[in-house]
Amino acid sequence: MLRETSMSTINAWAAPSAAAPLEAFRYDAGPLHDDAVEIAVEACGLCHSDLSMLDNEWGRSIYPLVPGHEVVGRIRAVGRNARGLREGQRVGLGWLSGSCLHCTPCTHGDHHMCTTVEETIVGRHGGFADAVRAHWRWVTPLPEALDAASAGPLFCGGITVFSPLIEFGIRPTDRVGVVGIGGLGHLALQFARAWGCEVTAFTSSAAKADEARALGAHQVVTSTDESALKALAGAFDLLLVTVNVTLPWHRYLAALAPRGRLHFVGAVLEPVQFRAFSLIGGQRSISGSPTGSPASIATMLDFCARHGIAPRTEHFPLAEVNQAVERLRTGAPRYRVVVDVAAHS
């Protein structure tokens, strides 16, 4: 059912066509669904998935397209079936905004694996707006200890690199390597260090070495240096790949300890090939994962609050959203871009 009493005109910024600059856009969101909440957006992160959708790289974009899926704001309307949320509560919303709640993945806690999962900026309007809507189950309260102005990237980039620590039972005694120290990798370093692991950063940028250590790396290795990689043979329990470029993967696989895992969260563009015996001998694994479940997101936020973990962010006002997009396209941000939609209180 729909709440006939709730109508809302939402002011946003949208791309009218592929790769076009964003422009002011207004739309009528209609009645608020009983299972939905409406969030008054305060800040919204900008990530590479937004760029892919703006450019229609995945062939799934519908225009006009309002990007933005790393939302922090306060609830301003609550559907009658929503649970555990209240008006005025500060919350966050990530890449996913709905799931069926009754399929096997959903009932087993893997809501992000739902075959009918709803994505926040696919076929619907996202968070570069004064408000955004989502199913209540995908809206997560933000702990008071976290800075609302910079927390948005946790809801996509953060959970993407945090979820593997939970999914694969990573232990504090494990040795973890993070490949690529950018928007994802700089958070992965913080998580793995706070988790108690011995952490190695792999980066192609010598300029990031000191930053990587400050973020939690015990050591830093040049990601394209095959001799350095060869010297690390058998060293790692988990290698978390956050880049989207091709690297000497056979060396990374050889750097895994027995039962080690090479795990991809970055969308590497070219095929990744291995010999079967390089997996069989050490019982090694290659895997990948998307975002995480609502429960994992809540756990991550609590972990961040406990350990003082936060994204490193650069901020732009909403009126300068196109400058923010261009800044991200250059690959220059250290390390995440956030669009400030409204003043925080």
ABEGO torsion letter per residue (X at the ends): XBBAABBBBBBBBBBABBGBBBBBBBBBAEBBBAABBBBBBABBBBBAAAAAAAAGAAGABBOBBBBEABBBBBBABBBAABBGBBBGBBBBBBABABBAGABAAAAAGBAAABAABBBAABGBBBABBABBBBBAAABBBBBAABBAAAAAAAAAAAAAAAAAAAAAGBBAABBBBBBEBBAAAAAAAAAAAAAGBBBBBBBABAAAAAAAAAAGBABBBBAABAAAAAAABGABABBBBABABBBBAAAAAAABBBGBBBBBABBBABBBBBBAAAAAAAGBBBBBBBBBBAAAAAAAAAAAAAAGBBBBBBBBBAAAAAAAAAAAAAGABOABBBBBABBBX
